[in-house]
Amino acid sequence: MIQEPTTVQITADGYAVGAFIGYLLLIVGVGIYATKFSSAGLKEFFVGGRQMHPFVVALSAVVSGRSAWRSRVVPVPLLCTSPPAFRGSI
């Protein structure tokens, strides 16, 4: 039996959208402000001036990998085995 495609309506509160946009602007503003303290320019700012301790770089790589793993891979079995009522709400 072929199922008809369903449409999902997404609504957002104006305050939530405003807060999200404000947060993004704040983060970009902090980044722009911090580039002023980089003596070698924007390229060196993004690589930390190549003066970061190897432990900090390794910790950052591990945490980023774990974050991606938890947000992309771990929920899949939960979604595949959850009751249909919960699948539509995600």
C-alpha positions, 0 to 999 in steps of 0.5 A, a space after each residue: 500500500 502506498 502512503 500519501 506524503 504528509 506535510 509538516 507545519 513548523 511554527 516558531 515563536 517570534 521571541 525565540 527567532 529573535 533570541 536565536 538571531 541575537 545569539 548568532 550576532 553576538 557570537 559573530 561580534 565576539 569573533 570579529 572583536 577577537 580578530 583585532 587581537 590577532 597580530 598576524 591577521 585573520 588566517 592565523 586567528 583561525 589556527 590559533 597562531 599555531 601556538 596552541 598546546 597539542 593537548 588542547 588541539 587533541 581535546 578539541 578534536 575528540 570533543 568535536 567527534 563525540 558531539 557529532 557522533 552523539 547528535 547524528 548516530 546515537 538517535 538513529 536506533 531510538 527513532 527506528 525502534 520508537 512507537 510511530 506516535 513519537 516519530 512524527 513529533 521529531 
